[in-house]
Amino acid sequence: MFLRFVAFWLLVGMLIGAVGAQAEQKRLPNFVIIFTDDQGFADVGCFGAQGFETPHLDRMAREGRRFTNFVVAAAVCSASRVALLTGCYPQRVGILGALPPRSGVGIHSREVLIPELLKQRGYATCIVGKWHLGDHPKFLPLQHGFDEYFGLPFSNDMWPHHPQTNVFPPLPLIHNNRVVAVNPDQHYLTTWYTEYAVDFIRRHRDRPFFLYVAHNMPHVPLFVSEKFRGKTKRGLYGDVIMEIDWSVGQILNTLRELDLDKHTLVIFTSDNGPWLSYGNHAGSAGPFREGKGTTWEGGHREPCIMWWPGRIPAGTVCEEFCCTMDILPTLAYLAGAELPKHKIDGHNIWPLISGQPGAKSPWKAFYYYYYGYELQAVRSGRWKLHFPHRYRTLDGPPGRDGLPGRYKIVRTELALYDLKTDPGERHNVADQYPEVVRRLQKLAQIARRDLGDTLTGHKGKGVRPPERVEW
């Protein structure tokens, strides 16, 4: 009798364990995207930073996977952010450049953003930080799938204290749909954002969530809290990055504390390369040419780290090409959510993220546009072809201490670069590989028909205009 009693409870325990394991397996993953502003490729310790340390990001890389061939879709604020959240080239959805306050242009209601996609599956959604997809109430985050919003609607330099212009109105700090402060003390922005992000995680520990932390730093003007001021050899810029690294640590430690680490994919990257004209208040693109506002690699190549203990192989590096537009379809795949009905440009890169043997980049061609509909370059595999175009470069020494140096406009002719052997785009090999030039020119024609090109007079057939409002 006793043995039958023991056997019965052993069987019950096994059944409960099996049910628990099945529920654990079916649990939807959480997603956290940490997106900084104007941070260069070499502005993280494990990517070659000098003059400051990033211990939390370095640990994130040791426990996760570094991506060394990761790019953004545009080298400027609004365009880069819309690509991340829609999985589309900015030209496809009509959000270009950096939208100013009261621009009357914003993200269209028909576009499907990551939070809207995930809400199909019951996710709680939150954005903390910089939005920059339109500041009219119609365009704010709560009208586009986010349950909560705390942050600035555009860049932190678009305020009355700009060093070069006085055209900007007071800078609003917004909670959900309400302005809660104007011209806030930016010394506390990174701390406030971090505290809100951690609180959101704690409040939603028992359901799947999507958290988008879009830091305003290290975009100028630079601000840092007292706890990090003067802590690095690099000066104020290094202090700012050190506080961002602290913020990453707070988020990761909270996930560990709540036993959510094995259920959460965390992605860290930035919106575009460094704003080089600001000198000691700008970051470093490392080995890459130029920076923000150009289609050279220094404008598009970003540090990227992905972390998910038990799902992403620890201490590994992915050298395959991928980009921010791939995040939406990848999260949709992991959450079991349906992709938008309209065309998107990104790909599911979970095989690359999870380190599946033999996984290759799904990109046949990637197109580099600057600001509007000007196609300036195309990449396929190791090859990148620049078409003749004008671009900005420093005209003399960069600025210092919050004041920018001067740019000049120069021109590049048709130029082919082998990014595998020449990542700095220094040696034009177009004459040596005419067949590669012809192949990439044919690929560019596809983009011109689909997305347009003002340099050649093409109007893209696959373009969807943004939404416009009257203020």
C-alpha positions in Angstrom: 0.0 0.0 0.0 2.7 2.4 1.0 4.7 1.7 -2.2 1.5 2.3 -4.3 1.0 5.6 -2.4 4.7 6.7 -3.2 4.3 5.6 -6.8 1.1 7.7 -7.1 2.7 10.9 -5.9 5.8 10.3 -7.9 3.6 10.1 -11.0 1.7 13.3 -10.0 5.0 15.1 -9.5 6.2 14.0 -13.0 3.0 15.2 -14.5 3.2 18.5 -12.8 6.8 18.8 -13.8 5.9 18.0 -17.4 3.1 20.5 -17.5 5.4 23.1 -16.0 8.2 22.4 -18.5 5.6 22.6 -21.3 4.3 26.0 -20.0 7.9 27.2 -19.7 8.6 26.2 -23.3 5.5 28.0 -24.6 6.2 31.2 -22.7 6.7 34.1 -25.1 10.0 35.8 -24.9 10.5 39.3 -23.7 12.4 41.8 -25.9 14.5 44.8 -24.9 16.1 47.1 -27.5 18.6 49.6 -26.2 19.2 52.2 -28.9 21.7 55.0 -28.3 22.1 58.2 -30.3 25.2 59.1 -32.4 27.4 56.4 -30.8 30.3 55.3 -33.0 31.4 51.8 -33.8 34.4 52.1 -31.5 32.6 53.6 -28.6 32.2 50.3 -26.6 35.1 48.6 -24.8 34.9 45.3 -26.7 34.7 47.2 -30.0 37.9 49.1 -29.3 37.0 52.1 -27.1 39.8 54.2 -25.7 39.8 56.4 -22.6 36.8 54.8 -21.0 35.5 51.4 -20.0 32.1 49.7 -20.5 32.2 46.7 -18.2 28.5 45.9 -18.4 28.4 46.0 -22.2 31.6 43.9 -22.3 30.0 41.4 -20.0 26.9 41.4 -22.2 29.2 40.5 -25.1 31.0 37.7 -23.1 27.6 36.2 -22.3 26.1 36.9 -25.7 27.1 37.6 -29.3 28.9 40.6 -31.0 27.9 41.6 -34.5 30.8 43.3 -36.4 29.0 43.7 -39.7 25.8 45.4 -38.5 24.5 48.5 -40.1 21.7 51.0 -39.8 19.4 51.9 -42.7 20.3 55.6 -42.6 23.0 57.8 -41.0 20.6 60.3 -39.5 18.0 60.2 -36.6 14.4 59.9 -37.8 15.2 57.8 -40.8 17.2 55.4 -38.8 14.6 55.0 -36.1 11.7 54.4 -38.5 13.7 51.7 -40.2 14.2 49.9 -36.9 10.6 50.1 -35.9 9.0 49.2 -39.3 11.6 46.9 -40.8 11.5 49.1 -43.9 13.9 51.4 -45.7 13.1 55.0 -44.6 12.4 55.8 -48.3 9.7 53.2 -48.4 7.7 54.8 -45.6 8.6 58.5 -46.3 10.3 59.4 -43.0 13.6 61.0 -44.0 16.3 63.0 -42.3 15.7 64.4 -38.8 12.2 65.7 -38.3 12.1 69.2 -36.6 9.6 70.2 -34.0 6.1 70.9 -35.5 7.2 69.5 -38.9 3.6 68.4 -39.8 5.0 65.1 -41.0 5.0 61.8 -39.0 4.7 58.0 -39.2 1.6 56.9 -41.1 -1.1 55.1 -39.2 -1.1 52.3 -41.8 2.6 51.4 -41.0 3.0 48.5 -38.5 5.6 49.1 -35.9 7.2 46.5 -33.6 4.9 47.2 -30.6 1.8 46.9 -32.8 3.0 43.7 -34.2 3.7 42.2 -30.7 0.4 43.4 -29.3 -1.2 40.7 -31.5 0.4 38.3 -29.0 -0.5 40.1 -25.8 2.7 42.0 -25.1 3.0 45.0 -22.8 4.9 47.7 -24.7 6.9 50.7 -23.6 9.2 53.3 -25.1 11.6 55.2 -22.8 13.6 58.0 -24.4 13.8 59.6 -27.9 10.9 59.1 -30.3 11.5 61.4 -33.4 8.8 60.0 -35.7 6.6 63.1 -35.4 5.7 65.3 -32.4 2.0 66.0 -33.3 -0.2 64.1 -30.8 -1.4 62.0 -33.7 2.1 60.6 -34.2 3.2 60.0 -30.6 4.0 56.5 -29.4 0.7 55.7 -27.7 -1.0 56.1 -31.0 1.3 53.6 -32.6 1.3 50.5 -30.3 3.1 51.6 -27.2 1.2 51.3 -23.9 3.6 53.7 -22.1 6.0 56.5 -23.2 8.4 58.6 -21.2 10.9 60.8 -23.0 11.6 63.5 -25.6 9.8 63.6 -28.9 12.9 64.6 -30.9 16.6 65.3 -30.5 17.8 66.9 -27.3 19.6 69.7 -29.2 16.3 70.9 -30.7 15.8 73.4 -27.9 16.3 77.1 -27.2 19.9 76.5 -26.0 21.2 75.3 -29.3 24.7 76.7 -29.9 24.1 77.8 -33.5 20.4 78.8 -33.7 17.5 80.1 -31.7 14.7 78.8 -33.8 13.7 75.8 -31.6 10.8 76.0 -29.1 11.1 74.7 -25.5 11.9 71.1 -25.3 9.1 69.0 -24.0 9.5 66.0 -21.7 6.4 63.7 -22.3 4.8 61.0 -20.2 2.3 59.1 -22.3 0.5 61.9 -24.2 1.1 64.7 -21.6 3.9 67.2 -21.4 5.2 66.9 -17.8 8.2 69.4 -18.1 9.8 71.8 -20.6 13.6 72.1 -21.0 14.2 69.4 -18.4 17.6 69.2 -16.7 19.3 66.8 -19.1 21.9 65.8 -16.5 19.3 63.4 -15.3 17.9 62.0 -18.5 19.9 58.8 -18.6 19.1 58.1 -14.9 15.4 58.9 -15.3 15.2 56.7 -18.4 16.9 53.9 -16.6 14.7 54.1 -13.5 11.6 54.1 -15.7 12.8 51.1 -17.7 13.6 49.1 -14.6 10.2 49.9 -13.1 8.4 48.8 -16.3 10.2 45.5 -16.2 9.3 44.9 -12.5 5.6 45.8 -13.2 5.4 43.4 -16.1 7.5 40.5 -14.9 4.5 38.1 -15.2 3.7 38.8 -18.9 5.6 39.1 -22.1 6.9 42.7 -22.7 8.6 44.8 -25.3 10.8 47.6 -23.9 12.5 50.1 -26.3 15.1 52.2 -24.5 16.1 55.0 -26.9 18.7 57.1 -25.1 19.2 60.7 -26.1 22.9 60.5 -25.3 25.6 60.7 -26.6 24.0 63.1 -29.1 25.1 66.7 -28.3 24.6 68.6 -26.1 26.2 66.1 -23.7 25.0 65.7 -20.2 25.9 63.3 -17.4 24.8 62.9 -13.8 27.2 63.7 -11.0 27.8 60.1 -10.2 29.7 59.7 -13.5 31.1 63.2 -14.2 34.9 63.3 -14.4 35.2 59.5 -14.2 37.0 58.8 -17.5 40.2 59.9 -19.2 38.2 60.6 -22.3 36.4 63.5 -20.7 32.7 64.3 -20.9 32.0 62.0 -23.8 33.6 59.0 -22.0 31.6 59.9 -18.9 28.4 59.9 -20.9 29.1 56.5 -22.4 30.0 55.2 -18.9 26.6 56.2 -17.6 24.9 54.5 -20.6 26.9 51.4 -19.8 25.7 51.6 -16.1 22.1 51.9 -17.5 22.6 48.7 -19.5 23.9 47.0 -16.3 20.8 48.1 -14.4 18.5 46.6 -17.0 20.5 43.3 -17.2 20.8 43.0 -13.5 17.0 43.5 -13.1 16.4 40.7 -15.6 18.8 38.4 -13.7 17.2 39.3 -10.3 13.7 38.5 -11.5 14.8 35.3 -13.3 13.8 36.8 -16.6 17.3 36.6 -18.2 16.6 33.2 -19.9 13.3 34.5 -21.3 14.6 37.9 -22.6 16.4 38.9 -25.8 18.3 42.1 -25.3 19.7 44.0 -28.3 22.1 46.9 -27.9 23.1 49.2 -30.8 22.9 52.9 -32.0 21.1 54.9 -34.6 24.1 56.2 -36.7 27.8 56.9 -36.5 29.5 59.8 -34.6 28.9 63.5 -35.3 32.5 64.1 -36.1 32.4 67.9 -36.3 31.9 68.1 -32.5 35.4 66.8 -31.9 35.9 65.9 -28.2 32.1 65.7 -27.8 31.9 63.1 -30.6 32.6 59.4 -30.7 34.8 57.3 -32.9 34.0 55.3 -36.0 37.2 53.2 -35.4 38.6 51.9 -38.7 35.7 53.2 -40.8 35.5 56.3 -43.0 33.6 59.4 -42.1 30.6 59.4 -39.7 27.1 60.6 -39.2 25.4 62.1 -42.3 27.4 60.1 -44.9 26.9 56.8 -46.6 30.5 55.7 -45.9 30.8 52.9 -43.3 31.5 55.3 -40.5 28.0 56.6 -40.8 26.2 53.3 -41.0 28.3 50.6 -39.2 27.4 50.3 -35.6 28.4 48.3 -32.5 25.8 45.6 -31.9 25.5 43.1 -29.0 22.7 40.6 -28.6 22.2 38.7 -25.3 19.9 35.9 -24.4 21.4 33.4 -22.0 20.8 29.8 -23.0 19.6 30.8 -26.5 22.5 32.8 -27.9 26.0 31.2 -27.8 28.1 33.1 -25.2 31.3 34.9 -26.2 30.8 34.5 -29.9 31.1 36.9 -32.9 29.0 37.1 -36.0 30.7 38.7 -39.1 27.8 38.2 -41.4 26.0 41.3 -42.7 22.7 42.3 -41.1 20.9 45.5 -40.1 18.3 47.2 -37.9 15.5 46.4 -40.5 16.0 42.7 -39.6 14.9 43.2 -36.0 11.2 43.4 -36.7 10.8 40.2 -38.7 13.1 38.4 -36.3 11.0 39.4 -33.2 7.9 38.5 -35.2 9.3 35.0 -35.8 10.2 34.5 -32.1 6.9 35.8 -30.8 4.8 33.9 -33.4 3.3 37.2 -34.7 2.1 37.8 -38.2 4.2 40.1 -40.4 2.5 43.2 -41.9 0.6 42.6 -45.1 2.5 45.4 -46.9 6.1 45.0 -48.1 8.9 45.2 -45.6 12.6 45.0 -46.3 14.1 43.2 -43.4 14.8 39.5 -42.9 14.5 37.0 -40.1 18.1 36.7 -38.9 17.5 34.3 -36.0 19.9 31.7 -37.6 22.7 34.3 -37.4 21.7 35.4 -33.9 21.5 31.9 -32.5 24.7 30.9 -34.2 23.3 28.1 -36.3 26.1 26.3 -38.2 26.6 27.6 -41.7 24.1 30.5 -41.3 24.7 33.2 -43.9 23.4 36.8 -44.4 20.0 36.8 -46.2 20.9 40.1 -47.9 21.5 39.9 -51.7 21.9 43.7 -51.8 21.8 46.6 -49.4 21.1 50.2 -50.5 22.7 53.3 -49.0 20.5 56.4 -49.2 21.3 59.8 -47.7 18.6 62.0 -46.3 16.1 62.0 -49.2 15.8 59.6 -52.2 19.4 59.9 -53.4 20.9 56.4 -53.8 24.6 56.9 -53.1 25.9 53.3 -52.8 25.0 49.6 -53.0 26.5 46.7 -51.2 26.5 43.0 -52.0 28.6 40.7 -49.9 32.1 42.0 -49.5 31.6 44.6 -52.3 30.4 48.2 -52.0 29.9 50.5 -54.9 29.6 54.2 -54.4 28.0 56.2 -57.2 29.2 59.7 -58.0 27.8 61.9 -55.3 28.6 64.9 -53.0 29.2 64.3 -49.3 30.4 66.3 -46.3 33.8 66.0 -44.6 35.6 68.0 -42.0 37.1 71.3 -43.2 40.0 71.7 -40.7 40.1 70.7 -37.1 36.8 69.6 -35.4 35.1 71.6 -32.8 35.5 71.4 -29.0 33.4 71.4 -25.9 30.0 71.5 -27.5 30.8 73.8 -30.4 31.0 72.2 -33.9 33.8 72.6 -36.5 33.2 73.3 -40.1 32.3 70.9 -42.9 33.0 71.2 -46.5 31.3 69.5 -49.4 33.5 67.2 -51.6 32.7 64.7 -54.3 33.4 61.0 -54.9 33.4 59.5 -58.4 32.3 55.9 -59.1 34.3 53.8 -56.6 34.3 50.1 -55.7 35.6 48.9 -52.3 36.3 45.4 -51.0 35.1 45.7 -47.4 36.6 42.5 -46.4 40.2 43.7 -47.1 39.5 47.4 -47.0 36.8 48.2 -44.4 38.0 51.8 -44.3 37.0 52.3 -48.0 40.4 53.7 -49.0 41.3 51.9 -52.2 39.1 52.2 -55.2 39.3 48.9 -57.1 36.6 49.6 -59.8 39.1 49.3 -62.6 40.3 45.9 -61.4 36.8 44.4 -61.1 34.6 45.8 -63.9 32.3 42.7 -63.7 31.6 43.4 -60.0 30.8 47.0 -60.9 28.4 46.0 -63.6 26.7 43.5 -61.3 26.2 46.1 -58.5 25.0 48.6 -61.0 22.3 46.2 -62.1 21.3 45.7 -58.4 21.0 49.5 -58.1 18.5 49.6 -60.9 16.2 47.4 -58.8 16.3 49.9 -55.9 15.7 52.9 -58.3 12.6 51.3 -59.6 11.3 50.4 -56.2 12.5 53.2 -53.9 13.5 55.9 -56.3 16.7 57.9 -56.9 16.9 61.7 -57.4 20.3 61.4 -58.9 18.9 59.5 -61.9 15.4 60.9 -61.9 13.7 57.7 -60.8 10.5 57.8 -58.8 10.1 54.6 -56.8 7.0 52.5 -57.4 7.1 50.9 -53.9 7.1 54.1 -51.9 4.4 54.8 -49.3 4.1 58.5 -48.3 4.1 59.6 -44.6 1.1 61.2 -42.9 0.7 64.9 -42.8 -1.2 67.2 -40.4 -1.9 70.8 -40.0 -0.8 72.3 -36.6 
